[in-house]
């Protein structure tokens, strides 16, 4: 029995007034979710479906397990059930929205629109239920920024959300507005907002967003320059948002080197650094280690460092559950 499992077993004991008694499956499941032990969580819950078929928390936990195991179809199904059983729980709505967005990326175009609309509506429900939760507001705004109009995206609505967020947190409102300006390719408005804020000028986000804009223009030399400036800023290590943005800059620097086939040594060094800094338990919104390994291996192949590439690709092909990664590996000529 591994240490994590032993901890879970100990955590599954509660004082029952006259002795120790085993906790319920849901109490144990919450502990396993905290530990991100998704396989054990799924194994614990699946046999109990009949017992908890009307319990929203059960379906939420089972959905989170499926999401952690990259089973997007099962995650969306289970989290939808949780949101239906308890539509007033913002957390269920948020994760249902996230699972629907994930599933939209894994189905054909005809089905993707339906999942995208579910994602939008669930994020909107979460933001309505807890309007002061910046994570929920941000998720809804980013949906409207990134999704095409046919799938429910609306950049004007994203700008309205940014203005609402500014009443709660001025910096976060400004950052959301910058994202809208980049999506609209309105650099005049972007630079006006940055130029009027000393706080924004000292943060990594404007550099990262300029880098994304240059990537969209296939101007990868310029993108690398922007991402590099973001990595050179002095930031507070306790500011997790800024740390995440700097890590994003390291990853995207490597990606621009790969896509642009330029400054390959700098791209390799950036991804090597990213891999040493990535803490998937803390920075779950960032590209995970599998994606970093894939991009680094692709750069090695451009450098004709086939052995270094294979050292990353062979275990990745054997272990990854991400079909997009596996598809990219299958396209490589090695």
C-alpha positions as CSV (number, residue, x, y, z in Angstrom):
1,X,0.0,0.0,0.0
2,X,1.5,3.4,-1.0
3,X,1.8,6.3,1.3
4,X,-1.0,8.3,-0.4
5,X,-3.4,5.3,-0.1
6,X,-2.5,4.8,3.6
7,X,-3.3,8.5,4.2
8,X,-6.6,8.1,2.5
9,X,-7.4,5.0,4.6
10,X,-6.5,6.9,7.8
11,X,-8.6,9.9,6.7
12,X,-11.5,7.5,6.1
13,X,-11.8,6.9,9.9
14,X,-14.1,9.2,12.0
15,X,-15.0,9.2,15.7
16,X,-18.5,7.8,16.0
17,X,-18.9,8.7,19.7
18,X,-18.1,5.2,21.1
19,X,-15.3,4.2,18.8
20,X,-13.7,4.5,15.3
21,X,-15.9,3.9,12.3
22,X,-15.3,4.0,8.6
23,X,-16.2,7.2,6.9
24,X,-18.8,7.1,4.1
25,X,-17.6,6.8,0.5
26,X,-18.3,10.5,-0.1
27,X,-16.3,11.6,2.9
28,X,-13.4,9.4,1.7
29,X,-13.9,10.7,-1.8
30,X,-13.5,14.3,-0.7
31,X,-10.1,13.5,0.8
32,X,-9.0,11.7,-2.3
33,X,-10.0,14.7,-4.4
34,X,-7.9,17.0,-2.2
35,X,-5.0,14.7,-2.9
36,X,-5.7,14.6,-6.6
37,X,-5.7,10.8,-6.4
38,X,-8.2,10.5,-9.3
39,X,-7.7,6.8,-10.0
40,X,-8.4,5.8,-6.4
41,X,-11.3,8.3,-6.3
42,X,-12.9,6.8,-9.4
43,X,-12.4,3.2,-8.1
44,X,-14.1,4.2,-4.8
45,X,-17.1,5.8,-6.3
46,X,-18.1,3.8,-9.4
47,X,-19.4,0.8,-7.5
48,X,-21.7,3.1,-5.4
49,X,-23.7,4.6,-8.3
50,X,-27.0,3.0,-7.3
51,X,-26.6,4.1,-3.7
52,X,-25.9,7.8,-4.6
53,X,-27.8,8.1,-7.9
54,X,-29.8,11.2,-6.6
55,X,-26.8,12.8,-4.8
56,X,-25.4,15.8,-6.6
57,X,-22.1,15.7,-4.7
58,X,-21.6,12.1,-5.7
59,X,-21.8,13.0,-9.4
60,X,-19.7,16.0,-8.9
61,X,-16.9,14.0,-7.3
62,X,-17.2,11.3,-10.0
63,X,-17.0,14.0,-12.7
64,X,-13.9,15.5,-11.2
65,X,-12.3,12.1,-11.1
66,X,-13.1,11.6,-14.8
67,X,-11.7,15.1,-15.6
68,X,-8.5,14.3,-13.7
69,X,-8.1,11.2,-15.8
70,X,-8.7,13.1,-19.0
71,X,-12.0,11.3,-19.8
72,X,-13.8,14.3,-21.1
73,X,-17.0,12.5,-22.2
74,X,-17.5,10.9,-18.8
75,X,-16.6,14.1,-17.0
76,X,-19.1,16.2,-18.9
77,X,-21.9,13.5,-18.4
78,X,-21.3,13.2,-14.6
79,X,-20.9,17.0,-14.0
80,X,-24.0,17.7,-16.0
81,X,-25.9,15.3,-13.7
82,X,-24.5,17.1,-10.6
83,X,-25.5,20.5,-12.0
84,X,-29.0,19.3,-12.8
85,X,-29.5,17.8,-9.3
86,X,-28.4,20.9,-7.6
87,X,-28.5,23.9,-10.0
88,X,-27.9,26.4,-7.2
89,X,-24.4,25.2,-6.4
90,X,-22.0,27.5,-8.3
91,X,-19.1,25.1,-8.0
92,X,-21.0,22.4,-9.8
93,X,-22.0,24.8,-12.5
94,X,-18.4,26.0,-13.0
95,X,-17.0,22.6,-13.3
96,X,-19.8,21.5,-15.6
97,X,-19.0,24.4,-17.8
98,X,-15.3,23.5,-17.8
99,X,-16.1,19.9,-18.7
100,X,-18.4,21.0,-21.6
101,X,-15.6,23.3,-22.9
102,X,-13.2,20.4,-22.8
103,X,-15.6,18.1,-24.6
104,X,-16.2,20.7,-27.3
105,X,-12.5,20.4,-28.2
106,X,-12.8,16.6,-28.6
107,X,-15.8,16.2,-30.9
108,X,-16.5,17.1,-34.5
109,X,-17.6,20.6,-35.4
110,X,-21.3,19.7,-35.7
111,X,-21.4,18.6,-32.0
112,X,-18.9,21.2,-30.7
113,X,-21.3,24.1,-30.8
114,X,-23.8,22.3,-28.5
115,X,-21.1,21.7,-25.9
116,X,-19.8,25.3,-26.2
117,X,-23.3,26.7,-25.5
118,X,-23.5,24.4,-22.5
119,X,-20.2,25.7,-21.3
120,X,-21.2,29.3,-21.7
121,X,-24.5,28.8,-19.9
122,X,-22.9,26.9,-17.0
123,X,-20.2,29.6,-16.5
124,X,-22.9,32.3,-16.6
125,X,-24.9,30.4,-14.0
126,X,-21.9,30.1,-11.7
127,X,-21.1,33.8,-12.2
128,X,-24.7,34.7,-11.4
129,X,-24.8,32.5,-8.3
130,X,-21.6,34.0,-6.9
131,X,-21.1,37.3,-8.6
132,X,-18.1,38.3,-6.4
133,X,-16.1,35.1,-7.4
134,X,-13.5,36.4,-9.8
135,X,-12.6,32.9,-11.0
136,X,-16.2,32.4,-12.3
137,X,-16.4,35.9,-13.8
138,X,-13.1,35.4,-15.5
139,X,-14.1,32.0,-16.9
140,X,-17.2,33.5,-18.4
141,X,-15.3,36.5,-19.9
142,X,-12.7,34.2,-21.4
143,X,-15.3,32.1,-23.0
144,X,-16.8,35.1,-24.7
145,X,-13.3,36.3,-25.8
146,X,-12.2,32.9,-27.2
147,X,-15.3,31.4,-28.6
148,X,-16.5,32.3,-32.1
149,X,-19.9,34.1,-32.3
150,X,-21.5,31.0,-33.8
151,X,-20.6,29.1,-30.6
152,X,-22.0,31.8,-28.3
153,X,-18.9,34.0,-28.0
154,X,-19.4,37.8,-27.6
155,X,-16.5,40.1,-27.2
156,X,-18.8,43.0,-26.3
157,X,-20.2,40.9,-23.4
158,X,-16.6,40.1,-22.4
159,X,-15.9,43.8,-22.2
160,X,-19.0,44.3,-20.0
161,X,-17.8,41.6,-17.7
162,X,-14.4,43.2,-17.5
163,X,-16.1,46.5,-16.4
164,X,-18.0,44.6,-13.7
165,X,-14.9,42.8,-12.5
166,X,-13.1,46.2,-12.2
167,X,-15.6,47.2,-9.5
168,X,-14.4,44.2,-7.5
169,X,-10.7,44.2,-8.4
170,X,-9.3,47.0,-10.6
171,X,-6.2,45.1,-11.8
172,X,-8.2,42.0,-12.8
173,X,-10.7,44.2,-14.6
174,X,-7.9,45.9,-16.5
175,X,-6.3,42.6,-17.4
176,X,-9.6,41.2,-18.8
177,X,-10.0,44.4,-20.8
178,X,-6.5,43.9,-22.3
179,X,-7.5,40.4,-23.4
180,X,-10.5,41.8,-25.2
181,X,-8.4,44.4,-27.0
182,X,-6.0,41.7,-28.1
183,X,-8.9,39.5,-29.4
184,X,-10.2,42.5,-31.3
185,X,-6.7,43.3,-32.6
186,X,-7.1,46.8,-31.2
187,X,-3.6,47.6,-30.2
188,X,-4.3,51.3,-29.9
189,X,-6.8,50.7,-27.1
190,X,-4.4,48.1,-25.6
191,X,-1.4,50.4,-25.4
192,X,-3.6,53.3,-24.1
193,X,-4.7,51.2,-21.2
194,X,-1.2,50.0,-20.4
195,X,0.3,53.4,-20.9
196,X,-2.0,54.9,-18.3
197,X,-1.2,52.3,-15.6
198,X,2.2,52.0,-13.9
199,X,1.0,48.8,-12.3
200,X,0.3,47.2,-15.7
201,X,3.6,48.3,-17.0
202,X,5.4,46.4,-14.2
203,X,3.5,43.2,-14.7
204,X,4.1,40.3,-17.1
205,X,0.5,40.1,-18.6
206,X,0.9,42.9,-21.1
207,X,4.1,41.3,-22.5
208,X,2.4,37.9,-22.6
209,X,-0.6,39.3,-24.4
210,X,1.5,41.1,-26.9
211,X,3.3,37.8,-27.5
212,X,0.0,36.0,-28.2
213,X,-0.9,38.8,-30.6
214,X,2.4,38.4,-32.5
215,X,1.8,34.6,-32.6
216,X,-1.5,35.2,-34.2
217,X,0.2,37.3,-36.9
218,X,2.9,34.5,-37.4
219,X,5.5,37.1,-36.2
220,X,7.4,34.6,-34.0
221,X,10.6,36.6,-33.7
222,X,8.6,39.5,-32.2
223,X,6.5,37.1,-30.1
224,X,9.7,35.6,-28.6
225,X,11.0,39.1,-27.8
226,X,7.8,39.9,-25.9
227,X,7.7,36.6,-24.0
228,X,11.4,37.0,-23.1
229,X,10.7,40.4,-21.6
230,X,8.0,38.9,-19.4
231,X,10.4,36.3,-18.1
232,X,12.9,39.0,-17.1
233,X,10.6,41.0,-14.8
234,X,11.1,41.0,-11.1
235,X,7.9,39.6,-9.6
236,X,6.7,38.7,-6.1
237,X,7.0,34.9,-5.9
238,X,3.9,34.9,-3.7
239,X,1.8,36.5,-6.5
240,X,0.6,33.3,-8.1
241,X,-1.1,35.1,-10.9
242,X,2.1,36.8,-12.0
243,X,4.1,33.5,-11.5
244,X,1.6,31.7,-13.7
245,X,2.0,34.4,-16.4
246,X,5.8,34.1,-16.3
247,X,5.5,30.4,-16.7
248,X,3.2,30.9,-19.6
249,X,5.8,33.1,-21.2
250,X,8.5,30.4,-20.9
251,X,6.2,27.8,-22.5
252,X,5.0,30.1,-25.3
253,X,8.6,31.2,-26.0
254,X,9.3,27.6,-26.7
255,X,6.2,27.2,-28.8
256,X,7.0,30.2,-30.9
257,X,10.5,28.9,-31.5
258,X,8.9,25.6,-32.7
259,X,6.2,27.1,-34.9
260,X,8.4,29.8,-36.3
261,X,11.4,27.4,-36.7
262,X,13.5,30.2,-35.2
263,X,15.9,30.7,-32.3
264,X,15.7,26.9,-31.5
265,X,18.3,27.0,-28.8
266,X,16.4,29.7,-27.0
267,X,13.2,27.7,-27.3
268,X,14.8,24.5,-26.0
269,X,16.2,26.4,-23.0
270,X,12.8,28.0,-22.3
271,X,11.0,24.6,-22.3
272,X,13.7,23.0,-20.2
273,X,13.2,25.8,-17.6
274,X,9.4,25.5,-17.8
275,X,9.6,21.8,-17.1
276,X,11.8,22.3,-14.0
277,X,9.4,25.0,-12.7
278,X,6.0,23.4,-13.5
279,X,4.1,22.3,-10.4
280,X,0.9,20.7,-11.8
281,X,-0.7,20.6,-8.4
282,X,-0.5,24.4,-8.1
283,X,-0.7,25.6,-11.7
284,X,-3.4,23.4,-13.2
285,X,-4.4,25.9,-15.8
286,X,-1.0,25.8,-17.5
287,X,0.0,23.3,-20.3
288,X,0.9,20.1,-18.4
289,X,4.2,18.2,-18.5
290,X,3.0,16.0,-21.4
291,X,2.6,19.1,-23.6
292,X,6.0,20.5,-22.5
293,X,7.6,17.1,-23.3
294,X,6.0,17.0,-26.7
295,X,7.0,20.6,-27.6
296,X,10.6,20.0,-26.4
297,X,10.9,16.8,-28.3
298,X,9.6,18.6,-31.5
299,X,12.3,21.2,-31.0
300,X,15.0,18.5,-30.6
301,X,13.8,16.9,-33.9
302,X,14.3,20.3,-35.6
303,X,17.8,20.3,-34.2
304,X,18.3,16.7,-35.5
305,X,18.7,15.5,-31.9
306,X,16.7,12.4,-32.5
307,X,17.9,10.5,-29.4
308,X,16.9,13.3,-27.1
309,X,13.5,13.5,-28.8
310,X,12.9,9.8,-28.5
311,X,13.8,9.8,-24.8
312,X,10.8,12.1,-24.4
313,X,8.4,10.7,-27.0
314,X,8.5,7.0,-26.3
315,X,7.3,7.2,-22.7
316,X,4.9,10.0,-23.6
317,X,3.3,7.8,-26.3
318,X,3.0,4.9,-23.8
319,X,1.5,7.0,-21.0
320,X,-0.5,10.0,-22.4
321,X,-4.3,9.8,-22.4
322,X,-4.5,13.1,-24.4
323,X,-5.6,12.2,-27.9
324,X,-4.4,15.5,-29.3
325,X,-0.8,14.7,-28.1
326,X,-1.0,11.2,-29.5
327,X,-2.2,12.5,-32.8
328,X,0.8,14.9,-33.0
329,X,3.2,12.2,-32.1
330,X,1.8,9.9,-34.9
331,X,2.5,12.7,-37.4
332,X,6.2,12.9,-36.6
333,X,8.7,11.3,-39.0
334,X,10.9,9.4,-36.6
